[in-house]
């Protein structure tokens, strides 16, 4: 069988694409009843050596979430300082 991601010429001047479906690829079977929407039994939460130093807050995530407002505020502060220094020197 040829590579399905690399279509080849079939000798008639057209391209031939091999399509592999889940059934022909051997996907499924006894484990196919567990899917994305049905969790497996047991606790499969994240665990590791960094559990003790993890936090519920991230400054980076907060800045990323409110970056539009932060940009607007910093822009306003920069323009205000420019106008203030220009007015003070005049």
C-alpha positions as CSV (number, residue, x, y, z in Angstrom):
1,X,0.0,0.0,0.0
2,X,1.2,3.5,-0.8
3,X,1.5,6.3,1.6
4,X,-2.0,7.9,2.0
5,X,-0.4,11.4,2.5
6,X,1.5,11.2,-0.8
7,X,-1.0,10.7,-3.7
8,X,0.5,9.1,-6.8
9,X,-0.4,9.1,-10.5
10,X,-2.6,6.2,-11.6
11,X,-1.4,6.2,-15.2
12,X,-4.5,8.0,-16.5
13,X,-3.2,11.5,-15.9
14,X,-5.2,11.9,-12.7
15,X,-4.1,11.5,-9.1
16,X,-5.3,8.7,-6.9
17,X,-5.7,9.3,-3.2
18,X,-5.9,6.4,-0.7
19,X,-8.4,7.0,2.1
20,X,-7.9,5.2,5.4
21,X,-10.9,4.9,7.6
22,X,-11.0,4.0,11.3
23,X,-12.4,0.5,10.5
24,X,-9.7,-0.3,8.0
25,X,-7.0,1.1,10.2
26,X,-7.9,-1.3,13.1
27,X,-9.2,1.5,15.4
28,X,-11.9,0.5,17.9
29,X,-12.6,-2.8,19.4
30,X,-13.1,-3.6,23.1
31,X,-11.8,-0.2,24.3
32,X,-13.9,1.9,21.9
33,X,-16.6,2.4,24.5
34,X,-14.4,4.8,26.4
35,X,-14.4,8.1,24.6
36,X,-13.7,11.7,25.2
37,X,-16.9,12.4,27.0
38,X,-16.8,9.4,29.4
39,X,-14.0,9.6,32.0
40,X,-12.2,6.6,33.1
41,X,-12.8,5.4,36.6
42,X,-10.4,6.5,39.3
43,X,-8.5,9.7,40.0
44,X,-6.3,10.7,37.0
45,X,-5.5,14.2,38.2
46,X,-2.0,15.7,37.6
47,X,0.5,14.6,40.2
48,X,4.2,15.0,40.4
49,X,7.2,16.4,42.3
50,X,6.0,20.1,41.8
51,X,2.7,19.7,43.6
52,X,4.0,21.4,46.7
53,X,5.1,24.6,44.9
54,X,2.1,25.0,42.6
55,X,-0.2,27.9,43.1
56,X,-3.8,28.9,42.2
57,X,-2.6,32.3,40.8
58,X,-0.5,33.2,37.8
59,X,0.6,36.8,37.1
60,X,1.4,35.8,33.5
61,X,-2.0,34.4,32.9
62,X,-3.6,37.5,34.5
63,X,-1.6,39.8,32.2
64,X,-2.4,37.7,29.2
65,X,-6.1,37.8,30.0
66,X,-6.2,41.6,30.5
67,X,-3.6,42.6,28.0
68,X,-6.0,44.8,26.1
69,X,-6.9,46.9,29.1
70,X,-3.3,47.0,30.2
71,X,-2.2,48.3,26.8
72,X,-5.0,50.9,26.9
73,X,-3.9,52.0,30.4
74,X,-0.2,52.1,29.6
75,X,-0.9,54.1,26.4
76,X,-3.0,56.6,28.4
77,X,-0.3,56.9,31.0
78,X,2.3,57.5,28.3
79,X,0.3,60.1,26.5
80,X,-0.6,61.8,29.8
81,X,3.1,62.1,30.7
82,X,4.0,63.4,27.3
83,X,1.3,66.1,27.5
84,X,2.3,67.0,31.1
85,X,6.0,67.4,30.2
86,X,5.2,69.3,27.1
87,X,2.9,71.7,29.0
88,X,5.3,72.1,31.9
89,X,8.2,73.0,29.6
90,X,6.2,75.5,27.5
